[in-house]
Amino acid sequence: MDTSSSGEPAGAGNECPLCKGARFVHPLLPEGKPDYSRMVPCRCAKLETETKRLSRLQKYSNLGALTRMTFSNLIPEGRNKETVVREQFHRAYDAALEFARKPAGWLVITGPSGFGKTHIAAAIANRCLEQDIPAFFITTADLLDHLRSSFNPSSELPYDELFEQVRNAAVLVIDDFGIHSSSPWAKEKLDQLLNHRFTARLPTVIVSGVPVEELEERVRTRLADTEFCHSFSLGARQSELYLYGWAPGFELQKKMTFESFDWRRVNLPLEQRQNLEAAYNLARNFAEAPDGWLVFAGVNGCGKTHLASAIVNYRYKQGKIALFIVVPDFLDHLRSTFSPDSKVSYDRYFESVRNTEILVLDDFGEQASTPWAQEKLYQVINHRYNGCLATVITTSCSLEELDPRIASRLGDHKISTLFHINVPDYRVDRPAQRKSAGIHRKLP
C-alpha cells in the first residue's frame, strides 16, 4: 500500500480513502500495519485546517486584493528601462526577500508612485503569511481613519484594542507613509506607533512617496540607526544618473583608462617603475573586484588621479556603479545646498555620496582646513569605514597631516590598502620621456 511521508495511507486527490468522514486515521507502522495505539488527522482534515489557518492569517493581514502581489510575479529589476532605476529596484528586491525570510529591523522603501513600492511591501506580507508569521498591512490614511472612527461608541473595535493590534503586530507594513494629514493629532499617533515599535525592536516595513530626508524629524532620527533601519530609494534623481557615467566637467577623467596609463615610464629608475607597476596592478584588481579601501598617496602628477579615474571608467564600461568626487568640489556643493535656491537638499546630497556603492574621493586632505569641513569628511569616512563600503582615496598628504580620526581609518590594514606612489610628477617629466624615447620637437 502506498503511504505518505507521514505514514498516512495515500488517497486520491485531496481526499483520504480511509477516514470516511471520521477525520482521523491510524498511522501505519513501518511494516505496513495500522498503529491502533495512535490517531492522527487524515489528509483532508489537515487540508481543511491549513485552509482555515491561511484564511485567518489573510483576514488578519488586511491585505485584501493585495494577496495577488507576491514575489513570484514581481520582476527583480522592476519594469523601468533606466539602468540606474533597475539597479535600485534590484537592491530593494533583494533586501525585501531577506527581510521576508527572517523579519528583523526596519525596512524603508521610498520613491515616486508607479515604481513598485507597494508590490514589494505586499510581497513581504504575503511571504510572511506563507511562513505562519502574522503580518498586518495598512496604509497610513486608513490607519488614521480607523483610529478616528474607533472613538465612535458604535465602533466594532474600540480605539485601545485597534491601536494595540497595530503597534504590536508581529510584522507591520505601513504603506503611503508621509502623505497623510499633518495634524498634531495624526503626528502624535504615528509617533507613538513608531516609537513603540522602534523601542521594542519590532519588524516594520515603511513605504513612502517622500524621500527619507523630507520626513518628520522624529522619524528621520530613528531611521538614522543604520544598523537597525535599512533604507532604499526607487526612482533615480538627476545626481544618481552620474553613478553610471561622468558628470559634466570631467572630460579629462573620461580619457584616463588603464589602457592609457603609462606604467612603463622608461626614463625612471627600475625601482620607481616597479612601484608604478605595482600601483597599476592594485588599481586594476580593485576595479575587477572592489573590496575594502584603496588609498593612493604621492606627489601631484604621480598618477593617483589617473588610476582612480581608470577604476571608475572600468566600472562604467561594465555598466556598474561608481561615483567620482573631487573633495574640494564636494565640500563646495555641500555648502551650496544650504542656499534657498538649491535644487537638492543637504541631506539628500550628503546621503547619496556617503552611501554610494563605490566612492572615489580624489584630492583628499589639504582642503579640510575648517572644523566644519573636517567634520563632514569624517562623517563620510567613518560611515563608509563602519559599513566596509568600497572606497578609493587619493591624497598628497601623509597620514600625519590628516585628521587623526581619519588617518587611523585610512591606515587600518584590516580594511585599507595604503600605497605610496614614489615617482615624480609626470607632467614635469615629459621632456625627459620624449628624449629617452628618441622623440625630438623644436621648442619655440
Secondary structure, DSSP 8 states (H G I E B T S, - for coil): --B-TTS-B--STT--TTTTT--EE--B-TTS-B-TT--EE-HHHHHHHHHHHHHHHHHHHT-GGGGG--GGGS-TT-S---HHHHHHHHHHHHHHHHHHHS--SEEEEE--TTSSHHHHHHHHHHHHHHTT--EEEEEHHHHHHHHHHTTSTT-SS-HHHHHHHHHT-SEEEEEEETSS---HHHHHHHHHHHHHHHHTT--EEEEESS-GGGS-HHHHHHHT-TTTEEEEE-S--GGGGGGSS--TT-HHHHT--STT-----TTS-HHHHHHHHHHHHHHHHHHHS--SEEEEE-STTSSHHHHHHHHHHHHHHTT---EEEEHHHHHHHHHHTTSTT-SS-HHHHHHHHHT-SSEEEEEESTT--SHHHHHHHHHHHHHHHHTT--EEEEESS-GGGS-HHHHHHHT-TTTEEEEE-----HHHHHHHHHHHTT------
